[in-house]
Amino acid sequence: MPHFEIHATDVAAAKTFYGGLFDWTFTPMEGGEEMAYHLIEGRDIGMSQGLTGGLMARSGAAPGAGSPVRGGTMTFEVEDCDARYRWALDNGGAEALPPTDYPGIGRCAYVEDGQGNIVGMITPAENN
């Protein structure tokens, strides 16, 4: 996955959510002003990391909360799945899948981000 995009109805709220959840920063992309496109930088994301990401204004209505998965699900490695899950729920996220252990894989959780997207977090088994 060399590039991913997150679509948000409220770009400012999504920047706050993902910035706090994964310690990401956002830079407006030149030429992307009309769609409020921001490039994402973080621990494993950015131009020098081999994986790039963007956050942009959604072009239509957001899917309703609790509706089926509405696109690709992105899952990111975190040091403590439970701590990040709690942070997400305390900061505008909603439960999609509570932290669950998968033998040989790790501890994984999914949250809704308040923008109609589902994002996953995993602490690999070797880090548990």
N, C-alpha and C positions, 0 to 999 in steps of 0.2 A: 504494500500500500504506500506509494510514494507521495500521495496528496489526499487530503480529505477536506470536506467543507461541512460546516455546521450552519444551518439556516435558522434564523431567529426572528420572531415578530418584534421583540424588543432587544436590539443589539446591545444597548448599554447594560441591561439586566443580564444578558448572556455573558458579556465580558466579565461582569462582577462574579457570576456563578462559576465559570470555568477558570477565571483567574484565581479565585479562592480555592477551588477544588483541586486543581493541578499546578498552581503557581505559574500560570501562563501569563505572558504579556502580549499586547496587541498593538500593531502599528497599522494605521490607515494605508491602504495600497494606492499609490498614484494611479489614476485612471479608473479606480473603482468607487469613486465618490457617490455615484448615482445609486449604487446598491449597498452603500455603507460597508464595503469590503475591507476587512482587517486581516493582516497576516499574523499568524500565531508563532510565538517563540516560547520555548520551554526546555526542560531537561533533555528530552529526546526529540524535540520538534524544532525545525527551523531550517533556513537555507543551508547551513553547514552540517546538518544532521542526517540528511538523506530522506527525511520525511518532512513534508511541509503541510501546513493546514491553513484554512481560511475560515473566518466567521463573517456571515453576510446577512443582509435583510432578506427575510422570507418573501417570495413573490406572490404568495397567496395566503389564505387562512391557515392557521396552525391546526393540526389534527386535535381532536378533543382528548383531554387527559384520560388515561386508562384505555384508550383505543389500541388496536393491535399495532405491532411494530410497523413503523411508517417509513421505512427505508433501511439502509445499512446501519448496523449497530457497530459503533466504535468501542473497543475495549482497550484500556490503557493500564500498564503495569504501575502499581502503587506499592509503597512499603507496608502499609497497614490498611487493608480493605475495610475493616470495621470502622476505623477512625475516619476514613474518607467518606464512607457511607453515612455515618452520623453527621458529618459536616454537611453533606449534600442535603439531607433531610432537614437540618436546622437552617439551611440557607436557600430555601425556595424549591428544592427538589422534592420528588415524590417517589415512593417505593415502586419499583418495577419487579425486582427480584432481590430479596434480602440476602445478606452474606451467606454463602453456601460453600461447603467444602466439596471439592471434586478430587478423589484420590489420584495421586500422581500428576495432577494438573495444578491445583492450588485453590485458594479461597477467592470466590468471585461474587460480585454484586452488580446489579443494574439499577439505575435511577432515571426518572424522567427529569429533565433539566428546567422545566417551567416554560419551555419554548416549543414543545411538541416533539422533542427528540428523546431518545433513550441512549444513555451512555453507560458503558461497562467499566468496571475496575477489577483487576486481578492482582493478588499477591501470589506469585508462583510458589509451588509446593516447596521448592528448595529454600524459600525465604520464610516459611511458616515455622 
